[in-house]
Structures are given as structure tokens and as C-alpha cells.
Amino acid sequence: MQIDSAVHKHLAKFALPPLLSFGETKVPAMYTAEFRDGRWQSGHLGPYRALEIDPASRVLHYGVEAFEGLKAYRRSQKRPHLFRPERNWERLNRSLARLTAPALPREVFFEGVGALAGIVAPFIPGAPGESLYLRPLVIDTDSSLGIASPSKRYLFVVLASPAGAYQAAPMRVLIERRSARAMPGGTGAVKIGGNYAAALLSNARAAERNLSTSLWLDAGTHSFVEELSGMNIFFVIDGALHTPALTDTILPGVTRESIVQLAGDMGLEVFERQIALDDVLQDIRQGSASEAFACGTAVTVLGIERFVEDDGAAYDLAGGPGPVASRLKTALLDIQEGRAPDPYGWTYEVPALST
């Protein structure tokens, strides 16, 4: 890996803002590695900068890109730790395979996220719930307007953003019965930008009504719960935890997987199943569904207090995070932030950066 000495000068001038929101502040450093001539080239760690790409790059015309999101934690002033980065690397490669892009070697991925987290370690916020959000992405930089064959040039980039809470208040969610986020056989189970672009119009409609996000249903019948825009979803029904079973239209979240493991080890019954929307709304009205919550890298665990139909019909849960969501969030953050042992081997200590 090549390290540009200018990165230290940029970091020396940087300071964390007094108030951290999610995704707005970028640390002035970044990692890049290029795929060309049939292989991934040596990585480069340098100052945060604009990318210069050809206007005919296929990422601009056909959206050929995949990305990930993971967090680094300060953990009581010790070296930064990442949470389950192996899962992010594996998922990124599943996304790349769906786009016919070359696999990213493990050593390149870990060098990128590790080197960046290591060099910006002084800027990882340390308050509970705060972290350094890392965004690895791969874009197609081939200069071609054709799409008949796979590209020959790609760029791997890692960005870092000190982050506070994604959202503090419980979520209010629009039930999306018009549009679809993903179709069977499509790209819903991989993490590419097109899935999120498909959600923008619905999210805008939700925002107009002062709602947090949208709940997506199956594309065929709009009858079964799938996921939120950018987050997986859980319900607590009669004391048990229920979440939609994974299909090729649902993104397998790293946080979702972790919660399923934690909940089972806490003695909670966990059901991964097809969830009919009308059934769960009836459960909310009758009181047997006592909680609903979102989970994901950005939000960790965040309670849902209301579901709203297009016609304004509302289904309310108890305000604030429920006891099950709170317990799971605490257990997860305690492992991530180093307050509790990690019996699962989920945390990864970032090695010291060789300069």
C-alpha cells in the first residue's frame, strides 16, 4: 500500500464538529485501489479528494456499483475495532458477482477499511452510540457505452464518517402499497445503489407526511412484509421475535443476523418466516404485537411507534423503544463498544498502520 504523506497534513487540520449527525462529516482521508489489466493493483491511502472518472464510465450510465457499511469503535481508548467486517466483505463480493464485477480479495478489503480506520483513529467519537462509519464501495470506471460484456476497470474506495445516532426518536413508517423495492430474481438481496434509488420516491412521500421511512412489501401481491428502506425489521408478537425470512428480494443484514443470534441466546423464541402484513396489523390493533423495530448498521436498533397507510389509517405501538428492543440494543452495543465480552468473535482489532 502506498501512503501519501499529505494525508497527515490534512488530518492535522481536522477537528470533529461539536454535533455529529449521520453521514454528514467526512474525515479528510480515503483509501483507493484500482482493478485493471486483470488484477487489483496496490492500494493508496491519501487525502480525501474528488474522483476523476471518464464521463462515459459505466457507473454513470448503468449504475454498476456496489457498496457496504460498517463501523469502527474506539473501545476505551484502545485500538479501533470493527464489527463483523468479514460479513461485509462476503456480502460485497456477492454484490459484485451479481454485477459480473471481479471479486475483491480479502486482503484488499481489510487493508482498505483497516488502514483508514487506523489512520483516523483519533477522530473516532467515543460517546455511547457514536462510532466511525466506514463506506467501502466499488464502481465501474470502464469508459464504454456498451453493456454486452463485463468491464475491465473498477475502482475500490473507502470513506470514513464520524457518526452520531442515525435518529433518536422512534420511527413512524409509511406502508408502501404502490411501488416495489425489488423483484424476484432481481437485485434485492445484494447491496447496490439501484435498490436505494428505487426507494427514494416512496421515502420522499413519507417525508412529506413527517414519517421516517417506508415499509416495503412483496412486489407480486403487496401482501407480505419484506424490509424497510435500508433496514431490516422485527416484530415482538406474544413475547416472541418475528422477522421476515430471507428471500432474493431482502438484503441479509449483518445486524439482523447478529440480533437473531443474540435473541436466541437470551432465551427468546425467534421465528424467521413469511409475515402477512394484514395479520401483523391486526396483531398491533389487538395488542399481541407489542413492539416493532428496525435494525441495521446505521441505526443499530431503533423502535417503531406507528405504521401509516396511504389513506391515513394508523397502527400505533407503545411510544419509545420496547423492552425487547432495548435489551437487544444494549447487548449489541455492549459487545461493539467493548463493555461486554465477545463470545462470538464478532469484533476485529484494527492492526497498527505501518508507515
C-alpha positions as CSV (number, residue, x, y, z in Angstrom):
1,M,0.0,0.0,0.0
2,Q,1.2,3.5,-0.9
3,I,0.7,6.2,1.8
4,D,0.6,9.8,0.6
5,S,2.4,11.9,3.3
6,A,-0.1,14.7,2.6
7,V,-2.8,12.8,4.4
8,H,-1.1,13.6,7.7
9,K,-1.2,17.3,7.0
10,H,-4.9,17.2,6.1
11,L,-5.7,15.2,9.3
12,A,-3.7,17.7,11.4
13,K,-6.1,20.4,10.4
14,F,-9.2,18.4,11.0
15,A,-11.4,18.5,14.1
16,L,-14.7,16.8,15.0
17,P,-17.7,19.1,14.9
18,P,-19.5,19.7,18.2
19,L,-22.6,18.0,17.0
20,L,-22.4,14.8,15.0
21,S,-25.2,13.8,12.6
22,F,-25.1,10.7,10.5
23,G,-23.2,10.7,7.3
24,E,-22.5,14.5,7.0
25,T,-19.0,14.8,8.3
26,K,-16.2,13.1,6.3
27,V,-12.7,12.6,7.6
28,P,-10.2,14.1,5.1
29,A,-8.6,10.7,4.2
30,M,-9.6,7.9,1.9
31,Y,-8.3,4.6,0.5
32,T,-8.4,3.6,-3.1
33,A,-7.4,0.6,-5.2
34,E,-7.9,0.1,-8.9
35,F,-8.7,-3.0,-10.9
36,R,-7.0,-3.1,-14.3
37,D,-5.0,-5.4,-16.5
38,G,-6.9,-8.3,-15.0
39,R,-6.0,-7.8,-11.3
40,W,-6.4,-5.5,-8.4
41,Q,-3.4,-3.0,-8.1
42,S,-1.7,-1.8,-4.9
43,G,-3.8,0.3,-2.7
44,H,-3.4,4.0,-1.9
45,L,-4.1,5.8,1.3
46,G,-4.3,9.6,0.8
47,P,-6.3,12.8,1.4
48,Y,-10.0,12.8,0.7
49,R,-10.4,14.1,-2.8
50,A,-12.8,14.3,-5.7
51,L,-12.6,11.3,-8.1
52,E,-11.8,11.9,-11.7
53,I,-13.6,9.5,-14.0
54,D,-14.4,9.4,-17.7
55,P,-17.9,10.8,-18.5
56,A,-18.6,7.5,-20.3
57,S,-17.8,5.4,-17.2
58,R,-20.4,2.7,-16.9
59,V,-21.1,3.6,-13.3
60,L,-22.6,6.9,-14.5
61,H,-24.8,5.3,-17.2
62,Y,-25.8,1.9,-15.9
63,G,-25.3,2.2,-12.2
64,V,-22.7,-0.5,-11.9
65,E,-21.6,-0.1,-8.3
66,A,-21.9,-1.9,-5.0
67,F,-21.2,-0.7,-1.5
68,E,-21.1,-1.7,2.1
69,G,-21.4,0.0,5.5
70,L,-19.7,-1.0,8.7
71,K,-18.5,0.8,11.9
72,A,-15.3,1.2,13.8
73,Y,-15.4,1.7,17.6
74,R,-13.0,3.4,19.9
75,R,-13.4,0.8,22.7
76,S,-11.9,2.7,25.8
77,Q,-9.0,4.3,24.0
78,K,-7.6,1.0,22.8
79,R,-7.0,0.3,19.1
80,P,-10.1,0.7,16.9
81,H,-12.3,-2.4,16.5
82,L,-14.5,-3.3,13.6
83,F,-17.8,-5.2,13.9
84,R,-18.0,-8.4,11.8
85,P,-16.1,-7.0,8.8
86,E,-15.8,-10.5,7.3
87,R,-19.6,-10.5,6.7
88,N,-19.3,-7.1,4.9
89,W,-16.5,-8.4,2.7
90,E,-18.5,-11.6,1.9
91,R,-21.7,-9.6,1.1
92,L,-19.7,-7.1,-1.1
93,N,-18.4,-9.9,-3.2
94,R,-21.9,-11.4,-3.6
95,S,-23.0,-8.0,-4.8
96,L,-20.0,-7.8,-7.2
97,A,-20.8,-11.2,-8.6
98,R,-24.3,-10.1,-9.3
99,L,-22.9,-7.3,-11.4
100,T,-20.3,-9.5,-13.1
101,A,-17.5,-7.5,-11.5
102,P,-14.3,-9.1,-10.2
103,A,-14.2,-10.3,-6.7
104,L,-12.4,-8.1,-4.2
105,P,-9.7,-10.0,-2.4
106,R,-10.0,-10.2,1.4
107,E,-6.6,-8.6,1.9
108,V,-7.6,-5.6,-0.2
109,F,-10.8,-5.1,1.6
110,F,-9.3,-5.5,5.1
111,E,-6.3,-3.3,4.1
112,G,-8.7,-0.6,3.0
113,V,-11.1,-0.5,6.0
114,G,-8.3,-1.2,8.4
115,A,-5.8,1.4,7.1
116,L,-8.4,4.1,7.0
117,A,-9.8,3.3,10.5
118,G,-6.3,3.2,11.8
119,I,-5.1,6.5,10.5
120,V,-8.2,8.4,11.5
121,A,-8.4,6.6,14.9
122,P,-8.1,9.9,16.9
123,F,-11.3,11.1,15.3
124,I,-13.5,8.1,16.3
125,P,-16.0,9.6,18.7
126,G,-16.2,7.8,21.9
127,A,-19.6,8.5,23.4
128,P,-22.1,5.6,23.7
129,G,-23.9,5.1,20.4
130,E,-21.2,7.0,18.4
131,S,-18.7,5.4,16.0
132,L,-16.8,5.8,12.8
133,Y,-19.0,4.8,9.9
134,L,-16.9,3.3,7.0
135,R,-18.3,3.2,3.5
136,P,-16.5,0.8,1.1
137,L,-17.7,0.9,-2.5
138,V,-16.7,-0.5,-5.9
139,I,-17.6,1.4,-9.0
140,D,-17.2,0.5,-12.7
141,T,-14.9,3.0,-14.4
142,D,-14.7,1.4,-17.8
143,S,-15.2,4.1,-20.5
144,S,-17.8,2.3,-22.7
145,L,-21.4,2.9,-23.6
146,G,-21.7,-0.8,-24.4
147,I,-23.1,-3.2,-21.9
148,A,-22.8,-6.6,-23.7
149,S,-19.7,-7.7,-21.8
150,P,-18.1,-7.2,-18.3
151,S,-15.9,-4.2,-17.7
152,K,-12.2,-4.2,-17.4
153,R,-11.7,-1.3,-15.0
154,Y,-13.1,-0.8,-11.5
155,L,-12.2,1.4,-8.5
156,F,-12.5,0.4,-4.8
157,V,-12.9,3.3,-2.5
158,V,-13.2,3.5,1.3
159,L,-14.6,6.7,3.0
160,A,-14.9,7.4,6.7
161,S,-17.5,9.5,8.5
162,P,-17.6,10.1,12.3
163,A,-21.3,9.4,13.2
164,G,-23.7,10.1,16.0
165,A,-27.1,8.5,16.2
166,Y,-28.9,7.9,12.9
167,Q,-32.2,9.0,14.5
168,A,-33.1,9.4,18.2
169,A,-36.9,9.3,18.1
170,P,-38.8,6.2,17.4
171,M,-39.7,5.7,13.7
172,R,-43.0,6.4,12.0
173,V,-43.3,4.3,8.9
174,L,-45.3,4.6,5.7
175,I,-46.8,1.3,4.4
176,E,-45.8,1.2,0.7
177,R,-48.6,-0.5,-1.2
178,R,-47.9,1.2,-4.6
179,S,-44.3,0.7,-5.5
180,A,-41.8,-2.2,-5.2
181,R,-38.2,-2.0,-4.0
182,A,-37.1,-5.3,-5.6
183,M,-38.5,-8.1,-7.8
184,P,-37.9,-11.8,-7.5
185,G,-34.8,-12.7,-9.5
186,G,-33.6,-9.1,-9.3
187,T,-31.0,-7.4,-7.1
188,G,-32.9,-7.0,-3.8
189,A,-30.6,-9.4,-1.9
190,V,-27.4,-7.5,-2.8
191,K,-26.3,-4.1,-1.7
192,I,-26.2,-1.9,-4.8
193,G,-27.2,1.7,-5.3
194,G,-30.2,0.9,-7.6
195,N,-32.1,-0.7,-4.7
196,Y,-31.9,2.6,-2.7
197,A,-32.6,4.8,-5.7
198,A,-35.8,2.8,-6.2
199,A,-36.9,3.7,-2.7
200,L,-36.3,7.5,-3.0
201,L,-39.8,8.4,-4.3
202,S,-41.5,6.5,-1.6
203,N,-39.2,7.9,1.1
204,A,-40.0,11.4,-0.2
205,R,-43.7,10.7,0.1
206,A,-43.1,9.5,3.6
207,A,-41.1,12.6,4.5
208,E,-43.9,14.9,3.2
209,R,-46.1,13.3,5.9
210,N,-43.4,13.7,8.6
211,L,-42.8,9.9,8.5
212,S,-39.3,8.4,8.9
213,T,-39.2,5.8,6.0
214,S,-41.2,3.2,4.1
215,L,-42.1,-0.4,4.7
216,W,-41.7,-2.5,1.6
217,L,-43.9,-5.4,0.7
218,D,-43.5,-8.2,-1.8
219,A,-43.7,-7.0,-5.4
220,G,-46.2,-9.6,-6.6
221,T,-49.1,-9.2,-4.2
222,H,-48.1,-6.3,-1.8
223,S,-49.3,-8.6,1.0
224,F,-46.1,-9.7,2.8
225,V,-43.6,-7.7,4.8
226,E,-40.1,-7.5,3.4
227,E,-37.9,-4.7,4.8
228,L,-37.7,-1.0,5.4
229,S,-35.7,1.3,3.1
230,G,-32.2,0.4,4.2
231,M,-33.1,-1.6,7.3
232,N,-34.4,-5.0,8.3
233,I,-37.5,-5.2,10.5
234,F,-38.6,-7.3,13.6
235,F,-41.8,-7.6,15.5
236,V,-42.4,-8.8,19.0
237,I,-45.6,-10.9,19.0
238,D,-46.8,-12.7,22.1
239,G,-43.3,-12.3,23.5
240,A,-41.5,-14.0,20.6
241,L,-39.4,-12.3,18.0
242,H,-40.6,-12.5,14.3
243,T,-38.7,-11.3,11.2
244,P,-39.3,-11.9,7.5
245,A,-37.5,-15.0,6.2
246,L,-34.7,-14.1,3.8
247,T,-35.5,-14.3,0.1
248,D,-33.9,-13.0,-3.0
249,T,-35.7,-9.7,-2.5
250,I,-34.5,-9.0,1.1
251,L,-31.0,-7.8,2.0
252,P,-29.4,-10.1,4.6
253,G,-28.3,-7.6,7.1
254,V,-25.3,-8.1,9.4
255,T,-27.1,-6.5,12.3
256,R,-30.2,-8.7,11.6
257,E,-28.1,-11.8,11.7
258,S,-26.4,-10.7,15.0
259,I,-29.8,-9.9,16.6
260,V,-31.2,-13.4,15.7
261,Q,-28.1,-14.9,17.3
262,L,-28.3,-12.7,20.4
263,A,-32.1,-13.2,20.9
264,G,-31.8,-16.9,20.7
265,D,-29.0,-17.0,23.2
266,M,-31.1,-14.8,25.5
267,G,-33.9,-17.4,25.5
268,L,-36.2,-15.6,23.2
269,E,-38.1,-17.6,20.6
270,V,-37.1,-16.4,17.1
271,F,-39.2,-17.0,14.0
272,E,-37.9,-16.3,10.6
273,R,-41.0,-16.6,8.4
274,Q,-43.3,-15.1,5.8
275,I,-45.2,-12.3,7.6
276,A,-48.5,-11.3,6.2
277,L,-49.0,-7.5,6.6
278,D,-52.7,-7.7,7.4
279,D,-52.0,-10.3,10.1
280,V,-49.4,-8.2,11.8
281,L,-51.5,-5.0,11.6
282,Q,-54.3,-7.0,13.3
283,D,-51.8,-8.1,15.9
284,I,-50.9,-4.5,16.6
285,R,-54.6,-3.5,17.0
286,Q,-55.3,-6.4,19.3
287,G,-52.2,-5.8,21.4
288,S,-50.5,-9.1,20.8
289,A,-47.8,-7.3,18.7
290,S,-46.2,-5.2,21.5
291,E,-43.1,-4.0,19.6
292,A,-41.7,-3.4,16.2
293,F,-38.2,-2.2,15.5
294,A,-35.7,-1.6,12.7
295,C,-32.1,-2.7,12.7
296,G,-29.1,-2.0,10.5
297,T,-25.5,-0.8,10.7
298,A,-26.6,2.9,10.7
299,V,-29.5,2.7,13.2
300,T,-28.3,-0.4,15.2
301,V,-31.7,-0.9,16.8
302,L,-34.5,1.7,16.6
303,G,-38.1,1.3,17.8
304,I,-41.1,1.9,15.5
305,E,-44.1,3.6,17.1
306,R,-46.5,3.9,14.2
307,F,-47.3,2.4,10.8
308,V,-49.4,4.6,8.5
309,E,-51.4,3.7,5.4
310,D,-51.7,5.9,2.3
311,D,-55.3,6.8,3.4
312,G,-54.1,7.9,6.8
313,A,-55.1,4.9,8.8
314,A,-52.6,4.4,11.6
315,Y,-51.5,1.5,13.7
316,D,-49.8,2.6,16.9
317,L,-47.4,0.7,19.2
318,A,-46.1,1.9,22.6
319,G,-44.0,5.0,22.3
320,G,-40.3,4.7,22.7
321,P,-38.2,1.6,22.4
322,G,-39.8,-1.5,23.9
323,P,-38.2,-3.8,26.5
324,V,-37.1,-6.4,24.0
325,A,-35.7,-3.9,21.5
326,S,-33.9,-2.1,24.4
327,R,-32.4,-5.3,25.7
328,L,-31.1,-6.4,22.3
329,K,-29.7,-3.0,21.5
330,T,-27.9,-2.8,24.8
331,A,-26.4,-6.3,24.4
332,L,-25.3,-5.5,20.8
333,L,-23.7,-2.1,21.7
334,D,-22.0,-3.6,24.8
335,I,-20.2,-6.0,22.5
336,Q,-19.5,-3.5,19.8
337,E,-18.2,-0.8,22.2
338,G,-16.2,-3.2,24.4
339,R,-18.3,-3.1,27.6
340,A,-19.0,-6.8,27.5
341,P,-17.1,-9.9,26.4
342,D,-17.4,-11.0,22.8
343,P,-18.2,-14.7,22.9
344,Y,-18.9,-14.9,19.2
345,G,-15.6,-13.5,17.9
346,W,-17.5,-10.7,16.1
347,T,-15.0,-7.8,16.8
348,Y,-11.8,-7.3,14.9
349,E,-9.0,-5.2,16.2
350,V,-7.5,-2.9,13.6
351,P,-3.8,-3.6,13.3
352,A,-1.3,-0.8,13.7
353,L,-0.6,1.1,10.5
354,S,2.9,0.6,9.1
355,T,4.2,3.8,7.6
